Amino acid sequence: MPQISQLAATYSSQIFWMLVIFGAVFFLVGRGMAPKVLETMEGRDQKIASDLAAAEAARREAEAQDDAWKAAAAKQRGEAQALIAAAKADAAKAAEARLAVAGADAEAKIAEAEGRIAAARAGALAEIETVAAEAAADIAARVAGLTVAADAARAAVKDVLHG
């Protein structure tokens, strides 16, 4: 076969050109493109690391602000509770004062009403005694034909009514 006999003549030439091409590709890729790719990867890694550091710093700052806000809110909540307690105490004192005034007014009105009731009762009792004394004198005059003095009839009715 003629192809096999040519192999020995072209074999060294093919190996030479293969080494030249591979060498050129090695120098082009190894010396030209690979450093640029490695540099890009290193820049990207540095950018990611700096972004992560900035994010961590921002997170710590946010936590510090959140803690400060919570402390301020707790302080304000305590002050509000103190104000509410003071307002409740003031309102209770004012209500107690108003109740005392209202109670005193009510007691005065009750005492006045009791006085009027006692006066009305006494007046009614006196009127009942007078009517009863007149009726007793009338009955004694009609039934027994006796004349009883008004003072004696009143005294007799009073003894019977009071006991």
C-alpha positions as CSV (number, residue, x, y, z in Angstrom):
1,M,0.0,0.0,0.0
2,P,1.3,3.3,-1.0
3,Q,-0.1,5.3,1.9
4,I,1.9,3.3,4.4
5,S,5.1,3.8,2.5
6,Q,4.5,7.6,2.5
7,L,3.9,7.5,6.2
8,A,7.6,7.4,7.1
9,A,8.4,10.4,4.8
10,T,5.6,12.6,6.1
11,Y,5.6,11.4,9.7
12,S,8.4,13.7,10.9
13,S,6.9,16.7,9.0
14,Q,3.5,16.1,10.6
15,I,4.9,15.9,14.0
16,F,6.9,19.1,13.5
17,W,3.8,21.1,12.3
18,M,1.8,19.6,15.1
19,L,4.3,20.8,17.7
20,V,4.4,24.2,16.0
21,I,0.6,24.6,16.1
22,F,0.3,23.3,19.6
23,G,3.1,25.6,20.7
24,A,1.5,28.6,19.1
25,V,-1.9,27.7,20.7
26,F,-0.2,27.2,24.0
27,F,1.5,30.6,23.9
28,L,-1.6,32.3,22.6
29,V,-3.9,30.8,25.2
30,G,-1.4,30.4,28.0
31,R,0.3,33.8,27.7
32,G,-2.6,35.9,26.2
33,M,-6.0,34.7,27.3
34,A,-5.4,32.7,30.5
35,P,-3.9,35.7,32.5
36,K,-6.9,37.9,31.5
37,V,-9.4,35.2,32.5
38,L,-7.6,34.7,35.9
39,E,-7.4,38.4,36.4
40,T,-11.2,38.7,35.7
41,M,-11.9,35.8,38.1
42,E,-9.7,37.4,40.8
43,G,-11.4,40.8,40.4
44,R,-14.8,39.1,40.6
45,D,-13.8,37.3,43.8
46,Q,-12.5,40.5,45.3
47,K,-15.7,42.3,44.3
48,I,-17.8,39.5,45.9
49,A,-15.7,39.6,49.1
50,S,-16.0,43.4,49.4
51,D,-19.8,43.2,48.7
52,L,-20.1,40.6,51.5
53,A,-18.1,42.7,53.9
54,A,-20.2,45.8,53.1
55,A,-23.4,43.7,53.6
56,E,-22.1,42.4,56.9
57,A,-21.3,46.0,58.0
58,A,-24.7,47.2,56.9
59,R,-26.3,44.3,58.8
60,R,-24.4,45.2,62.0
61,E,-25.4,48.8,61.6
62,A,-29.0,47.9,61.1
63,E,-29.0,45.7,64.2
64,A,-27.4,48.5,66.2
65,Q,-30.1,51.0,65.0
66,D,-32.8,48.4,65.7
67,D,-31.5,47.9,69.2
68,A,-31.3,51.7,69.7
69,W,-34.9,52.0,68.4
70,K,-36.1,49.3,70.7
71,A,-34.4,50.9,73.7
72,A,-36.0,54.3,72.8
73,A,-39.4,52.7,72.2
74,A,-39.1,50.9,75.6
75,K,-38.2,54.2,77.3
76,Q,-41.1,56.0,75.6
77,R,-43.4,53.2,76.5
78,G,-42.3,53.4,80.2
79,E,-42.8,57.2,80.1
80,A,-46.3,56.7,78.6
81,Q,-47.2,54.2,81.2
82,A,-46.1,56.6,83.9
83,L,-48.2,59.4,82.4
84,I,-51.2,57.1,82.1
85,A,-50.7,56.1,85.8
86,A,-50.5,59.7,86.8
87,A,-53.5,60.6,84.8
88,K,-55.5,57.7,86.3
89,A,-54.4,58.8,89.8
90,D,-55.4,62.4,89.1
91,A,-58.7,61.3,87.6
92,A,-59.4,59.1,90.6
93,K,-58.7,61.9,93.0
94,A,-60.9,64.3,91.0
95,A,-63.7,61.6,90.9
96,E,-63.3,61.0,94.6
97,A,-63.6,64.8,95.2
98,R,-66.7,65.0,93.0
99,L,-68.2,62.0,94.8
100,A,-67.5,63.5,98.1
101,V,-69.2,66.8,97.1
102,A,-72.1,64.9,95.5
103,G,-72.3,62.7,98.7
104,A,-72.4,65.8,100.9
105,D,-75.0,67.4,98.7
106,A,-77.1,64.1,98.8
107,E,-76.8,63.9,102.6
108,A,-77.9,67.5,102.9
109,K,-80.8,66.9,100.7
110,I,-81.7,63.7,102.5
111,A,-81.4,65.4,105.9
112,E,-83.6,68.2,104.6
113,A,-86.1,65.7,103.2
114,E,-86.1,63.8,106.5
115,G,-86.8,67.1,108.3
116,R,-89.7,67.9,106.0
117,I,-91.0,64.3,106.4
118,A,-90.7,64.6,110.2
119,A,-92.4,68.0,110.2
120,A,-95.2,66.6,107.9
121,R,-95.5,63.5,110.1
122,A,-95.7,65.7,113.2
123,G,-98.2,68.0,111.5
124,A,-100.3,65.0,110.4
125,L,-100.1,63.5,113.8
126,A,-101.1,66.8,115.4
127,E,-104.0,67.0,113.0
128,I,-105.0,63.4,113.6
129,E,-104.9,64.2,117.4
130,T,-107.0,67.3,116.9
131,V,-109.5,65.5,114.7
132,A,-109.6,62.5,117.1
133,A,-110.0,64.8,120.1
134,E,-112.9,66.6,118.4
135,A,-114.4,63.3,117.3
136,A,-114.1,61.9,120.9
137,A,-115.7,65.0,122.4
138,D,-118.4,64.8,119.8
139,I,-119.0,61.1,120.5
140,A,-119.0,61.7,124.3
141,A,-121.5,64.5,123.8
142,R,-123.8,62.4,121.6
143,V,-123.5,59.1,123.3
144,A,-123.2,60.0,127.0
145,G,-124.4,63.6,126.8
146,L,-121.1,64.8,128.4
147,T,-119.4,67.9,127.7
148,V,-115.6,67.3,127.5
149,A,-113.2,70.2,127.4
150,A,-111.0,70.3,124.2
151,D,-107.8,70.2,126.3
152,A,-109.0,67.1,128.2
153,A,-110.0,65.4,125.0
154,R,-106.7,66.2,123.4
155,A,-104.8,64.8,126.5
156,A,-106.9,61.6,126.4
157,V,-106.3,61.0,122.7
158,K,-102.5,61.7,123.2
159,D,-102.3,59.1,125.9
160,V,-104.1,56.5,123.8
161,L,-102.0,57.2,120.6
162,H,-98.6,57.5,122.3
163,G,-98.9,54.9,124.7
